[in-house]
Amino acid sequence: MNPYPPSLKKLILELSKLPGIGEKTATRLALHILRSPLEDVKKLAESLIEVKKTVRFCSTCFNLADTDPCEICGDPGRDAAVLCVVESPADLMAIESSGAYKGRYHVLQGVLSPLDGIGPDDLKIKELLQRVTSENIKEVVLALNPSAEGETTAAYLTQLLRPKGVKLTQIAYGIPMGGDLKYADKVTLTRALRGRLEPFPETNEK
């Protein structure tokens, strides 16, 4: 017998539909919401409705945005000749948070995965090719995840983009800070060796 009232059971059921949220976690979240001040619960509900009403995909780069074009595409300070191709908005945010990249982006909305029925027509590949031509892109940076699907997608995009004469680069994958070489897999070690750099390069600073 479930001891919770129907309204609470309904909330637990809805929360458990979220990815990565099991019944136990959904129950803890529901009880936390129940104990929270009414004003906080109202703000949560309003934010859920607002994000559903206002957030869409940018028609240029396909990142999540509440304006079209998004802030990144509309920023005149970005390098418009360099395009970084990523799998998802989450990957875009990870790169953006590093502060190391100042170009623009293109979000594929996934990677090729024949076993899951995801082919080229299911991704924003056609739009990428159009942008490379129409926006006079000079360099395309492939920043896809180092998975079998990511590698396959990167190879496929390389075949399509090479004839366009655009410079193609790929982000290097290596050993994370604090990592241990003996625990690294072969693919990671291979990537790290291919992307090796000069250690502590000299500068002209006195």
C-alpha beads as a LAMMPS data file, in Angstrom:
LAMMPS data file: protein, C-alpha beads

206 atoms
205 bonds

1 atom types
1 bond types

-500.0 500.0 xlo xhi
-500.0 500.0 ylo yhi
-500.0 500.0 zlo zhi

Masses

1 110.0

Atoms # bond

1 1 1 0.000 0.000 0.000
2 1 1 1.375 3.403 -1.002
3 1 1 1.133 5.735 2.032
4 1 1 1.311 8.966 0.017
5 1 1 -1.777 10.995 -0.958
6 1 1 -2.802 10.929 -4.648
7 1 1 -1.456 14.411 -5.444
8 1 1 1.985 13.535 -4.042
9 1 1 2.013 10.187 -5.861
10 1 1 1.227 12.028 -9.087
11 1 1 4.151 14.424 -8.546
12 1 1 6.501 11.503 -7.857
13 1 1 5.305 9.785 -11.026
14 1 1 5.911 12.890 -13.165
15 1 1 9.367 13.495 -11.674
16 1 1 10.349 9.860 -12.239
17 1 1 9.772 10.382 -15.983
18 1 1 12.804 12.679 -16.110
19 1 1 16.022 11.078 -17.441
20 1 1 18.240 9.662 -14.722
21 1 1 15.545 10.060 -12.064
22 1 1 14.376 6.830 -10.440
23 1 1 11.468 6.422 -8.053
24 1 1 13.596 6.951 -4.928
25 1 1 15.137 10.170 -6.247
26 1 1 11.741 11.349 -7.497
27 1 1 10.308 10.737 -4.017
28 1 1 13.096 12.770 -2.367
29 1 1 12.556 15.623 -4.832
30 1 1 8.794 15.551 -4.319
31 1 1 9.156 15.649 -0.544
32 1 1 11.656 18.508 -0.842
33 1 1 9.179 20.451 -2.991
34 1 1 6.447 19.725 -0.468
35 1 1 8.559 21.142 2.370
36 1 1 9.622 24.223 0.384
37 1 1 7.891 27.606 0.788
38 1 1 4.969 28.135 -1.559
39 1 1 6.723 31.104 -3.185
40 1 1 9.704 28.928 -4.141
41 1 1 7.413 26.287 -5.613
42 1 1 5.613 28.957 -7.648
43 1 1 8.934 30.216 -9.025
44 1 1 9.877 26.670 -10.018
45 1 1 6.557 26.103 -11.767
46 1 1 6.751 29.466 -13.545
47 1 1 10.306 28.810 -14.732
48 1 1 9.279 25.437 -16.171
49 1 1 6.430 27.028 -18.109
50 1 1 8.572 29.978 -19.239
51 1 1 11.402 27.804 -20.567
52 1 1 8.918 25.648 -22.461
53 1 1 7.286 28.706 -24.037
54 1 1 10.372 30.741 -24.897
55 1 1 13.369 28.470 -25.548
56 1 1 13.795 27.305 -29.122
57 1 1 16.635 26.288 -31.432
58 1 1 18.566 29.098 -33.101
59 1 1 17.785 28.941 -36.817
60 1 1 21.462 29.536 -37.627
61 1 1 23.517 27.309 -35.306
62 1 1 20.736 25.202 -33.685
63 1 1 21.829 25.983 -30.158
64 1 1 19.169 26.511 -27.505
65 1 1 18.144 30.158 -27.346
66 1 1 15.296 32.530 -26.529
67 1 1 16.278 34.913 -29.333
68 1 1 16.814 34.239 -33.029
69 1 1 19.626 34.410 -33.913
70 1 1 21.089 33.423 -30.563
71 1 1 23.486 35.677 -28.655
72 1 1 26.579 33.899 -29.987
73 1 1 25.497 34.086 -33.632
74 1 1 24.541 37.721 -33.177
75 1 1 27.786 38.731 -31.466
76 1 1 29.886 40.835 -33.891
77 1 1 32.943 40.181 -31.731
78 1 1 33.057 36.481 -32.626
79 1 1 35.284 35.186 -35.421
80 1 1 32.712 34.531 -38.153
81 1 1 35.213 32.631 -40.323
82 1 1 35.672 29.764 -37.839
83 1 1 32.929 27.241 -37.148
84 1 1 33.079 24.692 -34.326
85 1 1 30.879 21.639 -34.934
86 1 1 29.495 19.959 -31.809
87 1 1 27.019 17.206 -31.082
88 1 1 24.709 18.947 -28.601
89 1 1 24.030 22.263 -26.842
90 1 1 25.649 20.769 -23.728
91 1 1 28.907 20.256 -25.657
92 1 1 28.713 23.848 -26.903
93 1 1 28.366 25.110 -23.335
94 1 1 31.338 23.007 -22.202
95 1 1 33.579 24.562 -24.866
96 1 1 32.176 28.049 -24.301
97 1 1 32.803 27.846 -20.552
98 1 1 36.499 27.219 -21.207
99 1 1 36.845 30.694 -22.715
100 1 1 39.417 29.321 -25.182
101 1 1 37.271 29.568 -28.307
102 1 1 36.008 32.797 -29.896
103 1 1 34.463 31.602 -33.154
104 1 1 30.934 30.461 -33.892
105 1 1 29.223 27.094 -33.558
106 1 1 27.086 24.564 -35.383
107 1 1 25.125 22.025 -33.331
108 1 1 24.437 18.785 -35.204
109 1 1 21.756 17.662 -32.741
110 1 1 23.282 14.206 -32.479
111 1 1 25.724 11.896 -34.230
112 1 1 25.401 9.184 -36.847
113 1 1 24.190 5.935 -35.296
114 1 1 22.831 3.378 -37.780
115 1 1 21.916 0.958 -34.987
116 1 1 19.610 3.623 -33.546
117 1 1 18.266 4.580 -36.954
118 1 1 20.031 7.966 -36.972
119 1 1 21.326 8.859 -40.433
120 1 1 22.611 12.032 -42.107
121 1 1 19.099 13.338 -42.774
122 1 1 18.348 13.241 -39.025
123 1 1 21.189 15.649 -38.237
124 1 1 21.882 19.272 -39.168
125 1 1 24.481 18.272 -41.750
126 1 1 22.818 19.833 -44.782
127 1 1 22.558 23.109 -42.885
128 1 1 26.264 22.879 -41.981
129 1 1 27.277 22.522 -45.626
130 1 1 25.081 25.478 -46.552
131 1 1 26.673 27.639 -43.860
132 1 1 30.205 26.786 -44.932
133 1 1 29.385 28.148 -48.382
134 1 1 27.076 31.051 -47.592
135 1 1 29.040 32.387 -44.608
136 1 1 32.444 32.018 -46.304
137 1 1 33.789 29.808 -43.524
138 1 1 37.577 29.422 -43.558
139 1 1 37.991 26.755 -40.858
140 1 1 35.731 24.038 -39.468
141 1 1 36.696 22.627 -36.065
142 1 1 35.298 19.148 -35.454
143 1 1 34.639 18.874 -31.726
144 1 1 32.671 15.647 -31.532
145 1 1 32.846 13.261 -28.602
146 1 1 35.518 10.508 -28.878
147 1 1 33.016 7.682 -29.232
148 1 1 32.590 5.229 -32.116
149 1 1 29.604 7.279 -33.316
150 1 1 31.502 10.539 -32.925
151 1 1 34.451 9.222 -34.913
152 1 1 32.152 7.935 -37.649
153 1 1 30.399 11.293 -37.858
154 1 1 33.704 13.181 -37.962
155 1 1 34.940 10.962 -40.801
156 1 1 31.689 11.458 -42.711
157 1 1 31.827 15.240 -42.314
158 1 1 35.463 15.258 -43.410
159 1 1 34.503 13.561 -46.689
160 1 1 31.792 16.157 -47.313
161 1 1 33.804 19.224 -46.318
162 1 1 37.174 18.528 -47.942
163 1 1 35.953 19.231 -51.499
164 1 1 34.815 22.674 -50.341
165 1 1 38.409 23.746 -49.736
166 1 1 37.782 24.684 -46.115
167 1 1 40.481 24.087 -43.493
168 1 1 39.531 21.128 -41.288
169 1 1 40.817 20.691 -37.741
170 1 1 39.834 18.415 -34.900
171 1 1 40.181 19.024 -31.186
172 1 1 42.891 16.955 -29.505
173 1 1 41.962 14.379 -26.880
174 1 1 44.513 13.552 -24.233
175 1 1 45.198 12.624 -20.655
176 1 1 43.137 14.700 -18.198
177 1 1 44.917 16.757 -15.549
178 1 1 45.556 14.485 -12.596
179 1 1 45.077 11.395 -14.768
180 1 1 47.296 8.306 -14.730
181 1 1 48.844 7.022 -17.954
182 1 1 48.558 3.378 -16.963
183 1 1 44.783 3.681 -16.735
184 1 1 44.322 5.436 -20.086
185 1 1 42.821 3.449 -22.946
186 1 1 44.587 2.982 -26.291
187 1 1 42.403 5.470 -28.162
188 1 1 43.076 8.203 -25.601
189 1 1 46.818 7.552 -25.675
190 1 1 46.844 7.562 -29.473
191 1 1 44.970 10.882 -29.556
192 1 1 47.285 12.358 -26.942
193 1 1 50.380 11.391 -28.921
194 1 1 48.990 12.706 -32.197
195 1 1 48.076 16.002 -30.571
196 1 1 51.374 16.436 -28.740
197 1 1 52.695 19.977 -28.275
198 1 1 55.976 21.589 -27.299
199 1 1 56.195 21.648 -23.492
200 1 1 56.383 25.067 -21.868
201 1 1 57.170 26.995 -25.084
202 1 1 59.520 29.935 -24.689
203 1 1 58.108 33.437 -24.721
204 1 1 59.668 36.810 -25.419
205 1 1 58.725 38.104 -22.013
206 1 1 61.605 39.323 -19.901

Bonds

1 1 1 2
2 1 2 3
3 1 3 4
4 1 4 5
5 1 5 6
6 1 6 7
7 1 7 8
8 1 8 9
9 1 9 10
10 1 10 11
11 1 11 12
12 1 12 13
13 1 13 14
14 1 14 15
15 1 15 16
16 1 16 17
17 1 17 18
18 1 18 19
19 1 19 20
20 1 20 21
21 1 21 22
22 1 22 23
23 1 23 24
24 1 24 25
25 1 25 26
26 1 26 27
27 1 27 28
28 1 28 29
29 1 29 30
30 1 30 31
31 1 31 32
32 1 32 33
33 1 33 34
34 1 34 35
35 1 35 36
36 1 36 37
37 1 37 38
38 1 38 39
39 1 39 40
40 1 40 41
41 1 41 42
42 1 42 43
43 1 43 44
44 1 44 45
45 1 45 46
46 1 46 47
47 1 47 48
48 1 48 49
49 1 49 50
50 1 50 51
51 1 51 52
52 1 52 53
53 1 53 54
54 1 54 55
55 1 55 56
56 1 56 57
57 1 57 58
58 1 58 59
59 1 59 60
60 1 60 61
61 1 61 62
62 1 62 63
63 1 63 64
64 1 64 65
65 1 65 66
66 1 66 67
67 1 67 68
68 1 68 69
69 1 69 70
70 1 70 71
71 1 71 72
72 1 72 73
73 1 73 74
74 1 74 75
75 1 75 76
76 1 76 77
77 1 77 78
78 1 78 79
79 1 79 80
80 1 80 81
81 1 81 82
82 1 82 83
83 1 83 84
84 1 84 85
85 1 85 86
86 1 86 87
87 1 87 88
88 1 88 89
89 1 89 90
90 1 90 91
91 1 91 92
92 1 92 93
93 1 93 94
94 1 94 95
95 1 95 96
96 1 96 97
97 1 97 98
98 1 98 99
99 1 99 100
100 1 100 101
101 1 101 102
102 1 102 103
103 1 103 104
104 1 104 105
105 1 105 106
106 1 106 107
107 1 107 108
108 1 108 109
109 1 109 110
110 1 110 111
111 1 111 112
112 1 112 113
113 1 113 114
114 1 114 115
115 1 115 116
116 1 116 117
117 1 117 118
118 1 118 119
119 1 119 120
120 1 120 121
121 1 121 122
122 1 122 123
123 1 123 124
124 1 124 125
125 1 125 126
126 1 126 127
127 1 127 128
128 1 128 129
129 1 129 130
130 1 130 131
131 1 131 132
132 1 132 133
133 1 133 134
134 1 134 135
135 1 135 136
136 1 136 137
137 1 137 138
138 1 138 139
139 1 139 140
140 1 140 141
141 1 141 142
142 1 142 143
143 1 143 144
144 1 144 145
145 1 145 146
146 1 146 147
147 1 147 148
148 1 148 149
149 1 149 150
150 1 150 151
151 1 151 152
152 1 152 153
153 1 153 154
154 1 154 155
155 1 155 156
156 1 156 157
157 1 157 158
158 1 158 159
159 1 159 160
160 1 160 161
161 1 161 162
162 1 162 163
163 1 163 164
164 1 164 165
165 1 165 166
166 1 166 167
167 1 167 168
168 1 168 169
169 1 169 170
170 1 170 171
171 1 171 172
172 1 172 173
173 1 173 174
174 1 174 175
175 1 175 176
176 1 176 177
177 1 177 178
178 1 178 179
179 1 179 180
180 1 180 181
181 1 181 182
182 1 182 183
183 1 183 184
184 1 184 185
185 1 185 186
186 1 186 187
187 1 187 188
188 1 188 189
189 1 189 190
190 1 190 191
191 1 191 192
192 1 192 193
193 1 193 194
194 1 194 195
195 1 195 196
196 1 196 197
197 1 197 198
198 1 198 199
199 1 199 200
200 1 200 201
201 1 201 202
202 1 202 203
203 1 203 204
204 1 204 205
205 1 205 206
